[in-house]
Amino acid sequence: MLKLLFYSSSYVGNRPGFIVLAILLAFLGISCSSTEPTTTERPPNILWITSEDNSPFIGAYGDTFATTPNIDQLATEGVRYTQAFSAAPVCAPSRNALITGMYPNSLGTQHMRSTYAVPDFVKFYPAYLKEAGYYCTNNVKKDYNTTDQPEVWDESSREATYQNRSPGQPFFAIFNFTSSHESSIHSFIPNDSLVHDPATVPIPPYHPRTPEMEHDWAQYYDRVQQMDTQVGQVLQELEESGLADSTIVFYYSDHGGVLGRSKRFMYESGLHIPLIIRFPKAYQHLASGESGTISDRLVSFVDFAPTLLSLVGISVPDYMQGNPFLGEQATEPPPYVYNFRGRMDERFDMVRSVRDKQFRYVRNYMPHKIYAQYIEYLWRAPSMRSWEEAYLAGQLDEVQSAFFEEKPAEELYDVEADPHNINNLADGPEYQEKLTELKNANQQWLLDVRDVGFLPEAMMLNIAQDSSSTLYEYTHSDAYPLEEIIKVAEMATQRDPQFVAELIAQLENENAVIRYWAATGCRILAQHATDAQPQLQKLLQDSEVSVQIAAAEALYHLGEAQAAVNVLRDALADDNMMARVQALNVLETMDKDALPSLEMVQQLIPEDENNRGYDVRAAKRLAEKLTEMRNM
């Protein structure tokens, strides 16, 4: 029986001589096993090993406290990338970038665990591999932050493996390990059972050295060691299967992590990832360097899908926004990588970042929101609770306290000199040229990708539910005047009173998104925006609930607490879940002034303890807080 190595017409078309010969031999009844292509002629197998929630806490990256012998060995056999970054500092949005090859903030998939649809032309990259004859497996996490396309996998389960493919069939396989996930520090392990010593564990300068912080860091290093063992087992299985010589191996993390101010946050600690790629000798010509070498090319998650297609000879679709960094379609190294932060679980935020090889620029579009907004899942870590307690007790230095305070509009860090990103250079006269360069790069990127993030999510949800078009299509229409929106958002977030008059004028703009950002600007300016009160009062009746809430928040900071609470309480009854979350976020900051909303907040909490909707999480936190205040 004739067994062809190549399964798709797209790939077969590249080997017409082989196919003609195979058909002729089959017609003559002659076995063609001897004509099967050599390793150099067949497409490479590709194996992706993904760990979760870890920065380069790896010996090969210079971490002498880490115990990672298997990954260290892989680095000696492959190319170690020193400038690789996830698209977002959290899993689901970053995985959306991986699976689509597009920036989630261009698709409307930037918010954590959202399911907004993407256009029909966006195909998850395994679909292209399947069409080319690859056997595609995923073991096991998806978390793609949009409507799933399960048909792109031959197998996606905890048992999925390349071993189940047809004889000779090329494979693409993912093995994803959760051992280093954030949840790994939620279950306490006694100090005397830890491999890594809490007393000597290295701790970044923004963390206080509390007993809980020491313990969580040491336990986390234990989990990274466990993950390394799992990586070694996959590599050993590949070797024992006789496939190592025909398989390109990637190892990378899905973002940085894992303790507070890393995962979810727009610093090197949340975005910088380990990336090691090993090429067998037969495919060394596809590598960016010899075994054991280092590449400082800037690499982003949006680059992974086009790079994968380039490696196996599939044309990269025009809609993909990443740059292939390997294979025949590899591009010149880009000057920047771009990152984003949207809603993190039950807390809203909007941050964008640009990174070149030395500097990271961070643009905070909601600077009035502190970094350390309470997130139920984050606060499960004992270290996070101890950090907050130390802050409230006044036991922290300036660097450690900054996490619990409002953000500047702009941040600039020299990553080489300041790897922990604690010295903000944005106001330094000698850095203004670099600040302007990266600020302009950020603004151009927002325009290029038609960034959806300027839409308040309550509006996003309505558009997604009520429109026949996707968010991507909506933001590429005249209904979304992005240049004008960005102009107002930039003014709104600068904390500069000179913009008050212009913001007041924009409160009457016919576009609801612009009204929203103008009202947000009045909130940020607080007492400097007193002249805006009449227009803000009118917006309490706006046709868009997100604008009503933004106006109510601004008025609260102008002394109109009762009017603000009335609007926010009404918003808690809105059918739009994200309107409820937005209102709860504002009420969370109002302390005792939010007490009149307690009954409505309590009504949002269902009897079902398993209901962990984001409005429910925010409501539980607020109800506990207000009940405690009422009983004091």
RONU-925861 format. One record per residue (C-alpha): residue in three letters; x, y, z. Coordinates in steps of 0.5 Angstrom, whole numbers, padded with zeros to 4 digits, always signed. Example, Ala and Ser with C-alpha at 12.3 -4.5 7.8 and 13.67 -1.06 7.14 Angstrom:
BEGIN
ALA+0025-0009+0016;SER+0027-0002+0014;
This chain:
BEGIN
MET+0000+0000+0000;LEU+0003+0007-0002;LYS+0004+0011+0004;LEU+0005+0018+0002;LEU+0009+0023+0007;PHE+0006+0029+0004;TYR-0002+0029+0005;SER-0004+0036+0002;SER-0005+0039-0005;SER-0001+0045-0002;TYR+0005+0041+0000;VAL+0005+0036-0006;GLY+0005+0042-0011;ASN+0012+0043-0008;ARG+0014+0036-0010;PRO+0011+0034-0017;GLY+0017+0029-0019;PHE+0016+0025-0012;ILE+0009+0025-0013;VAL+0009+0023-0020;LEU+0014+0017-0019;ALA+0010+0015-0013;ILE+0004+0014-0017;LEU+0008+0010-0022;LEU+0011+0006-0017;ALA+0004+0005-0014;PHE+0001+0003-0021;LEU+0006-0002-0022;GLY+0005-0005-0015;ILE+0012-0003-0013;SER+0013-0001-0006;CYS+0016+0006-0005;SER+0018+0006+0002;SER+0025+0006-0001;THR+0023+0013-0005;GLU+0021+0016+0002;PRO+0025+0023+0002;THR+0030+0024+0007;THR+0030+0028+0013;THR+0033+0034+0009;GLU+0027+0034+0004;ARG+0021+0033+0009;PRO+0018+0038+0013;PRO+0020+0039+0020;ASN+0016+0036+0026;ILE+0015+0042+0031;LEU+0015+0041+0038;TRP+0012+0047+0043;ILE+0014+0046+0050;THR+0010+0052+0054;SER+0011+0053+0061;GLU+0006+0058+0065;ASP+0007+0065+0069;ASN+0015+0065+0069;SER+0020+0070+0067;PRO+0027+0068+0065;PHE+0028+0065+0072;ILE+0032+0060+0069;GLY+0040+0058+0070;ALA+0041+0059+0062;TYR+0039+0066+0063;GLY+0043+0068+0069;ASP+0039+0066+0075;THR+0044+0062+0079;PHE+0038+0061+0084;ALA+0034+0057+0079;THR+0035+0049+0079;THR+0033+0048+0071;PRO+0038+0043+0068;ASN+0034+0041+0063;ILE+0032+0048+0060;ASP+0039+0050+0061;GLN+0042+0044+0057;LEU+0037+0045+0051;ALA+0040+0052+0051;THR+0047+0049+0050;GLU+0044+0046+0044;GLY+0039+0051+0041;VAL+0039+0059+0040;ARG+0037+0063+0047;TYR+0033+0069+0045;THR+0034+0075+0050;GLN+0029+0080+0048;ALA+0023+0076+0047;PHE+0016+0078+0050;SER+0009+0076+0051;ALA+0004+0081+0048;ALA+0000+0082+0054;PRO+0002+0080+0062;VAL-0003+0075+0063;CYS-0005+0069+0059;ALA-0012+0069+0055;PRO-0010+0075+0051;SER-0003+0073+0050;ARG-0005+0066+0048;ASN-0010+0070+0043;ALA-0004+0073+0040;LEU-0001+0067+0039;ILE-0006+0063+0036;THR-0008+0069+0031;GLY-0002+0072+0029;MET-0005+0079+0031;TYR-0005+0084+0036;PRO-0011+0082+0041;ASN-0013+0090+0042;SER-0014+0090+0034;LEU-0019+0085+0035;GLY-0022+0087+0041;THR-0020+0081+0045;GLN-0015+0084+0049;HIS-0019+0084+0056;MET-0018+0078+0060;ARG-0023+0072+0059;SER-0027+0075+0054;THR-0031+0072+0048;TYR-0032+0077+0043;ALA-0032+0074+0036;VAL-0026+0075+0031;PRO-0027+0076+0023;ASP-0028+0070+0019;PHE-0022+0071+0015;VAL-0018+0070+0022;LYS-0016+0063+0022;PHE-0012+0059+0028;TYR-0006+0058+0025;PRO-0006+0050+0026;ALA-0011+0050+0021;TYR-0006+0052+0016;LEU-0002+0046+0018;LYS-0007+0041+0018;GLU-0008+0043+0011;ALA-0001+0042+0009;GLY-0001+0035+0012;TYR+0001+0036+0019;TYR-0002+0032+0025;CYS-0003+0038+0030;THR-0004+0036+0037;ASN-0005+0041+0043;ASN-0004+0038+0050;VAL-0008+0041+0053;LYS-0009+0049+0055;LYS-0013+0053+0050;ASP-0015+0059+0053;TYR-0016+0063+0047;ASN-0020+0069+0049;THR-0025+0068+0043;THR-0030+0064+0040;ASP-0026+0057+0039;GLN-0024+0054+0033;PRO-0024+0046+0035;GLU-0023+0043+0028;VAL-0016+0046+0027;TRP-0013+0040+0032;ASP-0013+0033+0030;GLU-0013+0032+0038;SER-0013+0037+0044;SER-0014+0033+0050;ARG-0010+0031+0056;GLU-0008+0025+0052;ALA-0006+0029+0046;THR+0001+0027+0043;TYR+0004+0027+0036;GLN+0005+0019+0037;ASN-0002+0018+0034;ARG-0001+0021+0028;SER+0000+0016+0021;PRO+0006+0013+0020;GLY+0011+0018+0017;GLN+0006+0024+0018;PRO+0010+0031+0020;PHE+0007+0033+0026;PHE+0006+0040+0030;ALA+0005+0039+0038;ILE+0004+0043+0044;PHE+0005+0041+0051;ASN+0003+0046+0056;PHE+0005+0045+0063;THR+0002+0049+0069;SER+0006+0047+0075;SER+0009+0054+0075;HIS+0002+0057+0074;GLU+0000+0063+0079;SER-0004+0058+0083;SER+0002+0054+0085;ILE+0003+0059+0091;HIS-0004+0059+0093;SER-0003+0052+0097;PHE+0002+0053+0102;ILE+0008+0048+0103;PRO+0012+0049+0110;ASN+0019+0052+0109;ASP+0022+0045+0112;SER+0019+0042+0106;LEU+0022+0047+0100;VAL+0028+0045+0096;HIS+0029+0053+0095;ASP+0031+0056+0102;PRO+0026+0062+0103;ALA+0032+0066+0108;THR+0036+0066+0101;VAL+0031+0067+0096;PRO+0033+0073+0092;ILE+0027+0078+0092;PRO+0026+0084+0087;PRO+0027+0091+0090;TYR+0020+0093+0090;HIS+0018+0087+0094;PRO+0018+0088+0102;ARG+0022+0082+0105;THR+0016+0079+0109;PRO+0016+0072+0111;GLU+0010+0071+0106;MET+0014+0074+0101;GLU+0020+0070+0102;HIS+0016+0063+0102;ASP+0012+0065+0096;TRP+0018+0066+0092;ALA+0022+0060+0095;GLN+0016+0056+0093;TYR+0015+0059+0086;TYR+0023+0057+0085;ASP+0021+0050+0087;ARG+0015+0050+0082;VAL+0020+0052+0076;GLN+0024+0046+0078;GLN+0018+0042+0077;MET+0017+0045+0071;ASP+0024+0044+0068;THR+0023+0036+0070;GLN+0017+0036+0066;VAL+0021+0039+0060;GLY+0026+0034+0061;GLN+0021+0028+0060;VAL+0018+0031+0054;LEU+0025+0032+0051;GLN+0027+0025+0053;GLU+0021+0022+0050;LEU+0022+0025+0043;GLU+0029+0022+0043;GLU+0027+0015+0045;SER+0022+0016+0039;GLY+0027+0017+0034;LEU+0024+0024+0032;ALA+0029+0029+0035;ASP+0033+0029+0029;SER+0027+0031+0025;THR+0024+0036+0030;ILE+0025+0043+0031;VAL+0024+0045+0039;PHE+0021+0051+0042;TYR+0021+0052+0049;TYR+0018+0059+0052;SER+0013+0061+0057;ASP+0006+0064+0056;HIS+0008+0071+0060;GLY+0012+0073+0066;GLY+0010+0072+0073;VAL+0008+0070+0078;LEU+0008+0074+0084;GLY+0005+0081+0085;ARG+0007+0087+0080;SER+0009+0081+0075;LYS+0004+0077+0072;ARG-0002+0082+0069;PHE+0003+0088+0070;MET+0007+0092+0064;TYR+0014+0091+0066;GLU+0020+0086+0064;SER+0017+0082+0070;GLY+0010+0081+0067;LEU+0012+0081+0059;HIS+0020+0078+0058;ILE+0019+0071+0057;PRO+0025+0065+0056;LEU+0025+0063+0049;ILE+0030+0057+0047;ILE+0029+0054+0040;ARG+0033+0048+0038;PHE+0034+0046+0031;PRO+0037+0039+0029;LYS+0042+0038+0024;ALA+0038+0037+0018;TYR+0034+0044+0019;GLN+0040+0048+0022;HIS+0040+0052+0016;LEU+0033+0055+0018;ALA+0036+0057+0025;SER+0038+0064+0027;GLY+0045+0062+0029;GLU+0049+0056+0031;SER+0047+0051+0037;GLY+0049+0055+0044;THR+0049+0062+0041;ILE+0044+0068+0043;SER+0040+0072+0039;ASP+0038+0079+0041;ARG+0033+0080+0036;LEU+0026+0083+0039;VAL+0021+0078+0038;SER+0013+0078+0040;PHE+0008+0073+0041;VAL+0005+0076+0034;ASP+0011+0073+0031;PHE+0010+0066+0033;ALA+0005+0064+0028;PRO+0008+0067+0022;THR+0014+0064+0024;LEU+0012+0057+0024;LEU+0008+0058+0018;SER+0015+0061+0015;LEU+0019+0055+0018;VAL+0014+0050+0014;GLY+0014+0053+0007;ILE+0007+0056+0008;SER+0005+0063+0006;VAL+0004+0068+0011;PRO-0003+0071+0011;ASP-0003+0078+0009;TYR-0008+0079+0015;MET-0003+0077+0020;GLN+0001+0083+0024;GLY+0007+0079+0026;ASN+0014+0079+0023;PRO+0017+0072+0021;PHE+0024+0071+0025;LEU+0026+0064+0022;GLY+0025+0061+0015;GLU+0025+0063+0008;GLN+0020+0069+0010;ALA+0024+0072+0015;THR+0024+0079+0016;GLU+0029+0084+0018;PRO+0029+0085+0025;PRO+0023+0090+0028;PRO+0026+0096+0032;TYR+0020+0095+0037;VAL+0016+0090+0040;TYR+0009+0093+0043;ASN+0005+0090+0049;PHE-0002+0092+0052;ARG-0006+0091+0058;GLY-0014+0091+0058;ARG-0019+0089+0064;MET-0015+0084+0068;ASP-0021+0080+0071;GLU-0026+0084+0075;ARG-0022+0091+0074;PHE-0021+0096+0069;ASP-0015+0099+0066;MET-0012+0101+0060;VAL-0004+0101+0059;ARG+0000+0100+0052;SER+0008+0100+0052;VAL+0013+0100+0047;ARG+0020+0097+0048;ASP+0026+0097+0044;LYS+0033+0094+0046;GLN+0034+0098+0051;PHE+0028+0102+0054;ARG+0021+0101+0055;TYR+0016+0106+0055;VAL+0009+0105+0058;ARG+0003+0109+0057;ASN-0002+0109+0062;TYR-0009+0111+0060;MET-0013+0110+0066;PRO-0007+0114+0071;HIS-0012+0115+0076;LYS-0013+0108+0078;ILE-0008+0105+0082;TYR-0003+0099+0080;ALA-0006+0095+0086;GLN-0013+0095+0084;TYR-0016+0089+0088;ILE-0016+0083+0084;GLU-0019+0077+0088;TYR-0015+0071+0084;LEU-0008+0076+0085;TRP-0010+0077+0093;ARG-0010+0069+0094;ALA-0003+0069+0094;PRO+0000+0070+0102;SER+0005+0075+0099;MET+0000+0079+0096;ARG-0004+0080+0102;SER+0003+0081+0106;TRP+0005+0087+0102;GLU-0001+0090+0102;GLU-0001+0090+0110;ALA+0006+0092+0110;TYR+0004+0098+0106;LEU-0002+0100+0110;ALA+0002+0099+0116;GLY+0007+0105+0113;GLN+0013+0100+0113;LEU+0015+0100+0106;ASP+0020+0105+0102;GLU+0018+0109+0097;VAL+0019+0104+0091;GLN+0015+0099+0095;SER+0010+0103+0096;ALA+0009+0106+0089;PHE+0005+0100+0087;PHE-0001+0102+0092;GLU-0001+0109+0089;GLU-0004+0112+0083;LYS+0000+0112+0076;PRO+0004+0117+0072;ALA+0001+0118+0065;GLU+0008+0116+0062;GLU+0013+0111+0064;LEU+0020+0110+0061;TYR+0025+0105+0064;ASP+0033+0104+0062;VAL+0032+0096+0062;GLU+0039+0095+0062;ALA+0041+0099+0068;ASP+0034+0098+0071;PRO+0032+0091+0070;HIS+0026+0092+0075;ASN+0023+0098+0072;ILE+0023+0102+0079;ASN+0027+0109+0076;ASN+0022+0112+0072;LEU+0026+0117+0067;ALA+0020+0120+0063;ASP+0021+0127+0067;GLY+0029+0127+0066;PRO+0031+0132+0061;GLU+0036+0128+0058;TYR+0031+0123+0056;GLN+0026+0127+0052;GLU+0028+0125+0046;LYS+0028+0118+0047;LEU+0021+0119+0051;THR+0018+0123+0044;GLU+0021+0117+0040;LEU+0017+0112+0044;LYS+0011+0116+0045;ASN+0010+0117+0037;ALA+0012+0110+0036;ASN+0006+0108+0041;GLN+0001+0113+0038;GLN+0003+0110+0031;TRP+0002+0103+0033;LEU-0005+0105+0036;LEU-0007+0108+0029;ASP-0004+0102+0025;VAL-0008+0096+0029;ARG-0014+0101+0030;ASP-0014+0099+0037;VAL-0021+0097+0040;GLY-0019+0099+0047;PHE-0021+0106+0047;LEU-0028+0103+0047;PRO-0031+0102+0054;GLU-0032+0095+0055;ALA-0040+0096+0056;MET-0040+0099+0049;MET-0036+0093+0046;LEU-0041+0088+0049;ASN-0047+0092+0046;ILE-0043+0092+0039;ALA-0042+0085+0040;GLN-0049+0083+0041;ASP-0053+0088+0037;SER-0049+0088+0031;SER-0048+0084+0025;SER-0040+0086+0025;THR-0035+0084+0029;LEU-0031+0089+0034;TYR-0025+0089+0029;GLU-0030+0091+0023;TYR-0033+0096+0027;THR-0027+0100+0029;HIS-0025+0100+0022;SER-0031+0104+0020;ASP-0033+0111+0020;ALA-0037+0110+0027;TYR-0030+0110+0030;PRO-0026+0116+0029;LEU-0020+0113+0032;GLU-0015+0119+0031;GLU-0020+0124+0034;ILE-0021+0119+0040;ILE-0014+0118+0041;LYS-0013+0126+0041;VAL-0018+0127+0047;ALA-0015+0121+0051;GLU-0008+0123+0051;MET-0011+0130+0053;ALA-0015+0127+0058;THR-0010+0123+0062;GLN-0004+0128+0062;ARG-0007+0131+0069;ASP-0006+0138+0065;PRO-0011+0143+0067;GLN-0009+0147+0061;PHE-0014+0142+0057;VAL-0020+0143+0061;ALA-0024+0148+0056;GLU-0022+0143+0051;LEU-0025+0137+0055;ILE-0031+0141+0057;ALA-0032+0142+0049;GLN-0031+0135+0048;LEU-0037+0133+0053;GLU-0042+0135+0048;ASN-0039+0131+0042;GLU-0043+0127+0038;ASN-0039+0121+0039;ALA-0040+0117+0045;VAL-0033+0114+0046;ILE-0030+0121+0046;ARG-0035+0124+0051;TYR-0033+0118+0055;TRP-0026+0120+0055;ALA-0027+0127+0056;ALA-0031+0125+0062;THR-0025+0121+0064;GLY-0021+0127+0064;CYS-0025+0131+0068;ARG-0025+0125+0073;ILE-0017+0125+0073;LEU-0017+0133+0073;ALA-0021+0132+0079;GLN-0022+0139+0083;HIS-0019+0143+0077;ALA-0025+0141+0072;THR-0030+0145+0077;ASP-0032+0148+0071;ALA-0034+0142+0067;GLN-0040+0141+0073;PRO-0046+0143+0069;GLN-0044+0139+0062;LEU-0042+0133+0067;GLN-0049+0133+0070;LYS-0052+0133+0063;LEU-0048+0126+0062;LEU-0052+0123+0068;GLN-0057+0122+0063;ASP-0053+0120+0057;SER-0055+0115+0052;GLU-0049+0110+0054;VAL-0049+0108+0061;SER-0041+0108+0060;VAL-0041+0115+0059;GLN-0046+0116+0065;ILE-0042+0112+0070;ALA-0035+0116+0068;ALA-0039+0123+0069;ALA-0042+0120+0076;GLU-0034+0118+0078;ALA-0032+0125+0075;LEU-0038+0129+0079;TYR-0036+0125+0085;HIS-0029+0128+0086;LEU-0032+0135+0085;GLY-0036+0134+0091;GLU-0043+0131+0088;ALA-0043+0124+0092;GLN-0051+0123+0092;ALA-0052+0124+0085;ALA-0046+0120+0083;VAL-0048+0114+0088;ASN-0055+0114+0085;VAL-0053+0113+0078;LEU-0048+0108+0080;ARG-0053+0104+0084;ASP-0058+0105+0078;ALA-0052+0102+0073;LEU-0052+0096+0078;ALA-0059+0094+0075;ASP-0056+0094+0068;ASP-0057+0088+0063;ASN-0050+0090+0061;MET-0045+0086+0065;MET-0039+0090+0064;ALA-0043+0096+0066;ARG-0044+0093+0072;VAL-0037+0092+0073;GLN-0035+0099+0071;ALA-0040+0102+0076;LEU-0037+0097+0082;ASN-0030+0099+0080;VAL-0032+0106+0082;LEU-0036+0105+0088;GLU-0030+0101+0090;THR-0026+0107+0091;MET-0031+0111+0094;ASP-0031+0108+0101;LYS-0036+0110+0106;ASP-0040+0114+0101;ALA-0042+0108+0097;LEU-0046+0105+0103;PRO-0052+0107+0100;SER-0051+0102+0094;LEU-0050+0096+0099;GLU-0057+0093+0098;MET-0056+0093+0091;VAL-0049+0090+0091;GLN-0051+0085+0095;GLN-0057+0083+0090;LEU-0051+0082+0085;ILE-0049+0076+0089;PRO-0052+0069+0088;GLU-0053+0063+0092;ASP-0049+0059+0087;GLU-0042+0059+0090;ASN-0039+0057+0084;ASN-0041+0063+0080;ARG-0035+0067+0079;GLY-0037+0072+0074;TYR-0033+0078+0074;ASP-0039+0083+0077;VAL-0040+0077+0082;ARG-0033+0078+0084;ALA-0033+0085+0085;ALA-0039+0085+0088;LYS-0037+0080+0094;ARG-0031+0084+0095;LEU-0035+0091+0095;ALA-0040+0088+0100;GLU-0035+0085+0105;LYS-0032+0092+0105;LEU-0038+0096+0106;THR-0041+0091+0111;GLU-0035+0092+0115;MET-0035+0100+0115;ARG-0043+0100+0116;ASN-0041+0095+0123;MET-0035+0100+0125;
